[in-house]
Amino acid sequence: MCHTTTNPTALAAIAVTIAIAIGLPPHGALAAVDPVPGNGTEGGPRIIGGFEAPAESTRHQISLRVKCIDYFMFGRGHICGGSLISSKHVLTAAHCLVDEYGRTQPADFFVVVGGNTERLVQTANTFTSQVEKVIAHAHYDAELFANDIGLLHLTTTVPANHPTLQPIALVEQSPPAGTICQVTGWGSTVSGVQVPTEKLMAVNITIIDTAICNSTDSYSGELMAGMICAGQLEGGKDSCQGDSGGPLVCTGLLAGVVSFGYECGKANFPGVYADVAYYREWIRVNSGARHSVGGTLLSALLLLALVHFHANLK
């Protein structure tokens, strides 16, 4: 259907159909194609209390898009953010990758775009790749947002010398409470208006102790293992729809993935992020990355064989 029309009104209708079909959650991904201002829901999608993101420190950020929408209107297919974690892998949220029945979308549903902080602009550095494989966590729970993490295997490898798109390293341990971090995304900056921003935005937020976020004044025990709470208790700084799947970066390392929240920037309800450290092994297995212990064992075996070979020569 997307390949039969270029009419903006028709494409907008298609976008709504797609949004319904993939079951975009109320505080998750953003419906593709910029809607008409004023038609958004209360507490709409946005980076709240932020500023324009510096290109040099956000080279890992990608835009996850509905391919058939972006094909006709570049940038309008944006639904989620993500982070380049290797030359061929993007880390994002599981809720960006499944439909309303929890079924993983086919790889050809998506396209990944990176290398530019301006959503609607294509330059010589703009990187675009089809998706080879989509992996949503097998135990993702749409009601609880448990295990809200997913991976995309790219068809095209990002060149090692790409000037504006580079992988980001993962944290080894979850950041402690009080750590100042930064979250970025193209979510709308206007409350109640469901329109993504054209420029990548950033906001500095603080890791908050899970016990505080699980108190009766906040999420009342909803946060579980694999989740990080970050923002400020007084409200005013947050991520929301359109930013989903995007990076929470602490001390230059990827620490979290934008997952969910109660409204956006609301006092006592900081944003909730998938904890990258908690899912490191899942990421390693599903990205096909080598485990350091495996590499060490292989090296040891090769060394042992070499020593044995030389011993036999004597």
SEFIKE-72814 format. One record per residue (C-alpha): residue in three letters; residue number from 1; z, x negated, y negated. Coordinates in Angstrom, 2 decimals. Example, Ala and Ser with C-alpha at 12.3 -4.5 7.8 and 13.67 -1.06 7.14 Angstrom:
2
<r "ala", 1, <7.80, -12.30, 4.50>>
<r "ser", 2, <7.14, -13.67, 1.06>>
//
This chain:
314
<r "met", 1, <0.00, 0.00, 0.00>>
<r "cys", 2, <0.78, -2.84, -2.42>>
<r "his", 3, <-2.71, -4.26, -2.02>>
<r "thr", 4, <-4.50, -1.07, -3.06>>
<r "thr", 5, <-3.43, -0.69, -6.69>>
<r "thr", 6, <-2.57, -2.67, -9.83>>
<r "asn", 7, <-1.42, 0.35, -11.83>>
<r "pro", 8, <2.09, -0.42, -13.21>>
<r "thr", 9, <3.32, 3.15, -12.73>>
<r "ala", 10, <2.11, 3.21, -9.14>>
<r "leu", 11, <3.65, -0.20, -8.47>>
<r "ala", 12, <6.95, 0.98, -9.93>>
<r "ala", 13, <6.89, 3.93, -7.55>>
<r "ile", 14, <6.13, 1.54, -4.69>>
<r "ala", 15, <9.06, -0.62, -5.76>>
<r "val", 16, <11.42, 2.36, -5.63>>
<r "thr", 17, <10.10, 3.21, -2.17>>
<r "ile", 18, <10.69, -0.37, -1.05>>
<r "ala", 19, <14.20, -0.38, -2.53>>
<r "ile", 20, <15.06, 2.77, -0.58>>
<r "ala", 21, <13.40, 1.48, 2.58>>
<r "ile", 22, <15.33, -1.79, 2.62>>
<r "gly", 23, <18.58, -0.09, 1.65>>
<r "leu", 24, <19.56, -2.23, -1.35>>
<r "pro", 25, <23.36, -1.98, -1.66>>
<r "pro", 26, <25.00, -0.66, -4.86>>
<r "his", 27, <26.38, -4.07, -5.85>>
<r "gly", 28, <23.84, -6.28, -4.17>>
<r "ala", 29, <20.17, -6.98, -4.63>>
<r "leu", 30, <18.09, -5.67, -7.49>>
<r "ala", 31, <15.23, -3.22, -7.03>>
<r "ala", 32, <11.90, -4.98, -7.49>>
<r "val", 33, <9.89, -4.39, -10.69>>
<r "asp", 34, <11.69, -4.14, -14.03>>
<r "pro", 35, <12.82, -0.51, -14.38>>
<r "val", 36, <12.76, 1.44, -17.64>>
<r "pro", 37, <15.80, 0.58, -19.83>>
<r "gly", 38, <18.51, 3.21, -19.62>>
<r "asn", 39, <17.79, 4.17, -16.03>>
<r "gly", 40, <20.33, 1.78, -14.52>>
<r "thr", 41, <23.70, 2.64, -13.11>>
<r "glu", 42, <27.05, 1.92, -14.73>>
<r "gly", 43, <28.08, -1.70, -14.29>>
<r "gly", 44, <24.47, -2.66, -13.69>>
<r "pro", 45, <23.14, -6.00, -12.44>>
<r "arg", 46, <23.84, -9.04, -14.58>>
<r "ile", 47, <25.41, -12.42, -15.20>>
<r "ile", 48, <28.21, -11.37, -17.54>>
<r "gly", 49, <29.58, -13.52, -20.33>>
<r "gly", 50, <27.11, -16.30, -19.63>>
<r "phe", 51, <24.55, -18.58, -21.23>>
<r "glu", 52, <21.05, -19.89, -20.49>>
<r "ala", 53, <21.23, -22.10, -17.40>>
<r "pro", 54, <20.26, -25.76, -17.88>>
<r "ala", 55, <17.20, -26.63, -15.79>>
<r "glu", 56, <18.47, -30.08, -14.81>>
<r "ser", 57, <21.59, -28.76, -13.03>>
<r "thr", 58, <19.99, -25.71, -11.39>>
<r "arg", 59, <17.00, -27.25, -9.62>>
<r "his", 60, <18.20, -25.76, -6.32>>
<r "gln", 61, <17.92, -22.14, -7.57>>
<r "ile", 62, <15.15, -19.97, -6.14>>
<r "ser", 63, <14.03, -16.38, -6.68>>
<r "leu", 64, <13.63, -14.25, -3.56>>
<r "arg", 65, <10.93, -11.65, -4.10>>
<r "val", 66, <9.09, -8.77, -2.46>>
<r "lys", 67, <5.72, -10.40, -1.81>>
<r "cys", 68, <3.44, -7.42, -2.30>>
<r "ile", 69, <5.00, -6.62, -5.70>>
<r "asp", 70, <4.94, -10.21, -6.94>>
<r "tyr", 71, <1.33, -10.53, -5.84>>
<r "phe", 72, <0.22, -8.19, -8.63>>
<r "met", 73, <2.94, -8.78, -11.22>>
<r "phe", 74, <4.39, -12.27, -11.01>>
<r "gly", 75, <8.16, -12.25, -11.40>>
<r "arg", 76, <8.53, -8.49, -11.03>>
<r "gly", 77, <9.17, -8.74, -7.29>>
<r "his", 78, <12.54, -10.44, -7.78>>
<r "ile", 79, <15.37, -8.91, -5.72>>
<r "cys", 80, <17.80, -11.76, -5.03>>
<r "gly", 81, <18.65, -15.36, -5.70>>
<r "gly", 82, <19.03, -18.19, -3.24>>
<r "ser", 83, <19.60, -21.93, -2.92>>
<r "leu", 84, <17.29, -24.60, -1.55>>
<r "ile", 85, <19.45, -26.56, 0.93>>
<r "ser", 86, <16.69, -28.65, 2.52>>
<r "ser", 87, <12.97, -29.15, 2.01>>
<r "lys", 88, <12.27, -26.08, 4.18>>
<r "his", 89, <15.41, -23.92, 4.09>>
<r "val", 90, <16.89, -21.46, 1.61>>
<r "leu", 91, <20.42, -20.07, 1.85>>
<r "thr", 92, <20.96, -16.53, 0.59>>
<r "ala", 93, <22.95, -13.36, 1.34>>
<r "ala", 94, <22.36, -11.34, 4.50>>
<r "his", 95, <22.29, -8.10, 2.51>>
<r "cys", 96, <19.16, -9.38, 0.75>>
<r "leu", 97, <17.37, -9.69, 4.08>>
<r "val", 98, <18.03, -6.41, 5.91>>
<r "asp", 99, <17.03, -2.77, 5.56>>
<r "glu", 100, <19.34, 0.24, 5.38>>
<r "tyr", 101, <19.72, 0.23, 9.17>>
<r "gly", 102, <20.74, -3.42, 9.26>>
<r "arg", 103, <17.41, -4.56, 10.66>>
<r "thr", 104, <16.14, -7.91, 9.46>>
<r "gln", 105, <13.02, -7.60, 7.33>>
<r "pro", 106, <9.85, -9.32, 8.62>>
<r "ala", 107, <9.06, -12.74, 7.20>>
<r "asp", 108, <5.89, -11.53, 5.46>>
<r "phe", 109, <7.95, -9.07, 3.40>>
<r "phe", 110, <9.23, -11.95, 1.23>>
<r "val", 111, <8.00, -14.77, -0.95>>
<r "val", 112, <10.16, -17.57, -2.36>>
<r "val", 113, <9.57, -18.95, -5.87>>
<r "gly", 114, <11.32, -21.94, -7.45>>
<r "gly", 115, <10.91, -24.79, -9.89>>
<r "asn", 116, <11.27, -22.77, -13.09>>
<r "thr", 117, <14.19, -21.12, -14.92>>
<r "glu", 118, <11.86, -18.51, -16.45>>
<r "arg", 119, <11.23, -15.69, -14.00>>
<r "leu", 120, <7.90, -14.48, -15.39>>
<r "val", 121, <6.32, -17.85, -16.14>>
<r "gln", 122, <4.13, -19.95, -13.88>>
<r "thr", 123, <3.73, -23.65, -14.67>>
<r "ala", 124, <2.38, -26.72, -12.90>>
<r "asn", 125, <5.87, -27.13, -11.41>>
<r "thr", 126, <6.18, -23.59, -10.05>>
<r "phe", 127, <6.68, -23.71, -6.29>>
<r "thr", 128, <5.73, -20.70, -4.17>>
<r "ser", 129, <6.12, -20.41, -0.43>>
<r "gln", 130, <5.62, -17.76, 2.21>>
<r "val", 131, <8.50, -17.30, 4.63>>
<r "glu", 132, <8.16, -18.45, 8.23>>
<r "lys", 133, <11.41, -17.03, 9.59>>
<r "val", 134, <14.21, -14.78, 8.35>>
<r "ile", 135, <17.73, -15.12, 9.79>>
<r "ala", 136, <20.53, -12.75, 8.78>>
<r "his", 137, <23.93, -13.43, 10.35>>
<r "ala", 138, <24.07, -11.53, 13.65>>
<r "his", 139, <27.50, -10.10, 12.74>>
<r "tyr", 140, <26.74, -9.08, 9.19>>
<r "asp", 141, <28.59, -5.85, 8.37>>
<r "ala", 142, <27.03, -3.85, 5.53>>
<r "glu", 143, <30.16, -1.74, 4.96>>
<r "leu", 144, <32.60, -4.65, 4.76>>
<r "phe", 145, <30.11, -7.30, 3.58>>
<r "ala", 146, <31.47, -9.49, 6.37>>
<r "asn", 147, <29.31, -12.49, 7.30>>
<r "asp", 148, <27.07, -11.87, 4.30>>
<r "ile", 149, <24.97, -14.96, 4.76>>
<r "gly", 150, <21.36, -15.61, 5.72>>
<r "leu", 151, <18.67, -18.27, 5.95>>
<r "leu", 152, <14.97, -18.43, 5.19>>
<r "his", 153, <12.67, -20.95, 6.85>>
<r "leu", 154, <9.85, -21.73, 4.44>>
<r "thr", 155, <6.21, -22.07, 5.46>>
<r "thr", 156, <5.61, -24.74, 2.83>>
<r "thr", 157, <7.73, -27.88, 2.59>>
<r "val", 158, <9.12, -28.68, -0.87>>
<r "pro", 159, <7.86, -32.18, -1.77>>
<r "ala", 160, <10.64, -34.79, -1.89>>
<r "asn", 161, <9.48, -35.86, -5.37>>
<r "his", 162, <9.23, -32.35, -6.83>>
<r "pro", 163, <10.42, -32.73, -10.46>>
<r "thr", 164, <12.10, -29.34, -10.90>>
<r "leu", 165, <13.07, -28.14, -7.41>>
<r "gln", 166, <15.49, -30.08, -5.21>>
<r "pro", 167, <17.94, -29.23, -2.41>>
<r "ile", 168, <21.65, -28.99, -3.12>>
<r "ala", 169, <24.30, -30.44, -0.80>>
<r "leu", 170, <26.93, -28.20, 0.78>>
<r "val", 171, <30.68, -28.49, 0.30>>
<r "glu", 172, <32.70, -29.83, 3.21>>
<r "gln", 173, <35.78, -27.75, 2.38>>
<r "ser", 174, <36.40, -24.50, 0.54>>
<r "pro", 175, <37.24, -25.13, -3.14>>
<r "pro", 176, <40.93, -24.62, -3.93>>
<r "ala", 177, <42.19, -22.01, -6.38>>
<r "gly", 178, <41.81, -23.13, -9.98>>
<r "thr", 179, <38.51, -24.96, -9.41>>
<r "ile", 180, <35.99, -24.33, -12.19>>
<r "cys", 181, <32.59, -23.41, -10.75>>
<r "gln", 182, <29.28, -22.04, -12.00>>
<r "val", 183, <27.21, -19.11, -10.78>>
<r "thr", 184, <23.59, -18.53, -11.80>>
<r "gly", 185, <21.03, -15.77, -11.54>>
<r "trp", 186, <18.40, -13.55, -13.14>>
<r "gly", 187, <20.51, -10.38, -13.09>>
<r "ser", 188, <20.51, -8.17, -16.20>>
<r "thr", 189, <22.81, -9.14, -19.07>>
<r "val", 190, <23.12, -5.60, -20.43>>
<r "ser", 191, <25.67, -3.25, -18.92>>
<r "gly", 192, <24.15, -0.03, -17.61>>
<r "val", 193, <20.56, -1.28, -17.93>>
<r "gln", 194, <19.06, -2.32, -14.61>>
<r "val", 195, <16.65, -4.93, -15.92>>
<r "pro", 196, <16.72, -8.57, -14.77>>
<r "thr", 197, <16.71, -11.24, -17.42>>
<r "glu", 198, <13.60, -13.37, -17.91>>
<r "lys", 199, <15.57, -16.60, -18.21>>
<r "leu", 200, <17.98, -17.93, -15.59>>
<r "met", 201, <21.55, -17.37, -16.77>>
<r "ala", 202, <24.78, -19.13, -15.87>>
<r "val", 203, <28.49, -18.45, -16.25>>
<r "asn", 204, <31.51, -20.66, -15.57>>
<r "ile", 205, <34.15, -18.97, -13.45>>
<r "thr", 206, <37.36, -19.96, -11.66>>
<r "ile", 207, <38.24, -19.82, -7.96>>
<r "ile", 208, <41.09, -17.33, -7.52>>
<r "asp", 209, <43.56, -17.37, -4.65>>
<r "thr", 210, <42.54, -14.92, -1.93>>
<r "ala", 211, <46.07, -13.52, -1.80>>
<r "ile", 212, <45.76, -12.45, -5.43>>
<r "cys", 213, <42.37, -10.81, -4.85>>
<r "asn", 214, <43.77, -9.05, -1.77>>
<r "ser", 215, <46.70, -7.57, -3.70>>
<r "thr", 216, <47.03, -3.82, -4.25>>
<r "asp", 217, <45.96, -4.32, -7.89>>
<r "ser", 218, <42.69, -5.79, -6.71>>
<r "tyr", 219, <40.73, -5.51, -3.43>>
<r "ser", 220, <43.74, -4.36, -1.35>>
<r "gly", 221, <43.07, -6.56, 1.66>>
<r "glu", 222, <39.26, -6.21, 1.76>>
<r "leu", 223, <38.67, -9.96, 1.56>>
<r "met", 224, <38.55, -11.64, 4.97>>
<r "ala", 225, <37.81, -15.03, 6.46>>
<r "gly", 226, <34.53, -16.39, 5.13>>
<r "met", 227, <34.96, -14.96, 1.63>>
<r "ile", 228, <35.79, -16.61, -1.71>>
<r "cys", 229, <37.06, -14.80, -4.81>>
<r "ala", 230, <35.92, -16.18, -8.18>>
<r "gly", 231, <35.84, -15.00, -11.79>>
<r "gln", 232, <38.69, -14.24, -14.14>>
<r "leu", 233, <41.34, -11.56, -13.66>>
<r "glu", 234, <40.99, -10.31, -17.22>>
<r "gly", 235, <37.32, -9.58, -16.53>>
<r "gly", 236, <34.30, -10.34, -18.70>>
<r "lys", 237, <32.69, -13.11, -16.63>>
<r "asp", 238, <30.93, -12.27, -13.40>>
<r "ser", 239, <27.78, -12.01, -11.32>>
<r "cys", 240, <26.30, -8.79, -9.98>>
<r "gln", 241, <23.09, -7.14, -8.66>>
<r "gly", 242, <20.02, -9.25, -9.12>>
<r "asp", 243, <22.23, -12.33, -8.77>>
<r "ser", 244, <22.97, -11.59, -5.10>>
<r "gly", 245, <22.31, -14.43, -2.69>>
<r "gly", 246, <22.45, -16.94, -5.53>>
<r "pro", 247, <24.56, -20.10, -5.74>>
<r "leu", 248, <28.20, -20.63, -6.62>>
<r "val", 249, <28.34, -24.35, -7.40>>
<r "cys", 250, <31.60, -26.32, -7.58>>
<r "thr", 251, <31.69, -30.01, -8.51>>
<r "gly", 252, <27.94, -30.23, -7.99>>
<r "leu", 253, <28.01, -28.83, -4.43>>
<r "leu", 254, <27.06, -25.41, -3.06>>
<r "ala", 255, <30.35, -23.63, -2.35>>
<r "gly", 256, <29.46, -19.94, -2.27>>
<r "val", 257, <26.74, -17.28, -2.05>>
<r "val", 258, <26.88, -14.23, -4.34>>
<r "ser", 259, <27.92, -11.30, -2.14>>
<r "phe", 260, <29.65, -8.27, -3.69>>
<r "gly", 261, <32.15, -6.94, -6.20>>
<r "tyr", 262, <33.66, -3.77, -7.62>>
<r "glu", 263, <31.47, -2.97, -10.63>>
<r "cys", 264, <30.80, -6.16, -12.64>>
<r "gly", 265, <33.12, -8.12, -14.86>>
<r "lys", 266, <35.87, -5.55, -14.29>>
<r "ala", 267, <39.46, -6.67, -14.84>>
<r "asn", 268, <41.37, -7.46, -11.60>>
<r "phe", 269, <38.13, -7.41, -9.59>>
<r "pro", 270, <36.50, -10.88, -9.63>>
<r "gly", 271, <33.26, -11.40, -7.75>>
<r "val", 272, <33.29, -12.10, -4.02>>
<r "tyr", 273, <31.18, -14.87, -2.45>>
<r "ala", 274, <30.37, -15.96, 1.08>>
<r "asp", 275, <32.26, -19.19, 1.73>>
<r "val", 276, <29.71, -21.93, 2.48>>
<r "ala", 277, <32.30, -24.27, 4.03>>
<r "tyr", 278, <33.30, -21.54, 6.48>>
<r "tyr", 279, <29.69, -21.10, 7.57>>
<r "arg", 280, <28.65, -24.77, 7.70>>
<r "glu", 281, <28.27, -24.78, 11.49>>
<r "trp", 282, <26.29, -21.52, 11.43>>
<r "ile", 283, <24.02, -23.02, 8.77>>
<r "arg", 284, <23.57, -26.22, 10.78>>
<r "val", 285, <22.67, -24.39, 13.98>>
<r "asn", 286, <20.28, -21.94, 12.34>>
<r "ser", 287, <18.54, -24.46, 10.14>>
<r "gly", 288, <18.00, -26.84, 13.02>>
<r "ala", 289, <19.83, -29.63, 11.20>>
<r "arg", 290, <21.25, -32.47, 13.25>>
<r "his", 291, <24.98, -32.69, 13.74>>
<r "ser", 292, <26.41, -36.03, 12.62>>
<r "val", 293, <28.30, -36.44, 15.88>>
<r "gly", 294, <25.09, -35.93, 17.84>>
<r "gly", 295, <23.37, -38.61, 15.80>>
<r "thr", 296, <26.26, -41.02, 16.33>>
<r "leu", 297, <26.24, -40.40, 20.09>>
<r "leu", 298, <22.49, -41.03, 20.27>>
<r "ser", 299, <22.86, -44.27, 18.32>>
<r "ala", 300, <25.69, -45.39, 20.61>>
<r "leu", 301, <23.62, -44.68, 23.73>>
<r "leu", 302, <20.64, -46.60, 22.35>>
<r "leu", 303, <22.90, -49.52, 21.46>>
<r "leu", 304, <24.45, -49.47, 24.94>>
<r "ala", 305, <20.98, -49.46, 26.54>>
<r "leu", 306, <19.90, -52.37, 24.36>>
<r "val", 307, <22.99, -54.42, 25.29>>
<r "his", 308, <22.40, -53.66, 28.98>>
<r "phe", 309, <18.75, -54.72, 28.65>>
<r "his", 310, <19.64, -58.08, 27.05>>
<r "ala", 311, <22.39, -58.65, 29.65>>
<r "asn", 312, <19.79, -58.32, 32.42>>
<r "leu", 313, <17.54, -60.89, 30.73>>
<r "lys", 314, <20.20, -63.61, 30.97>>
//
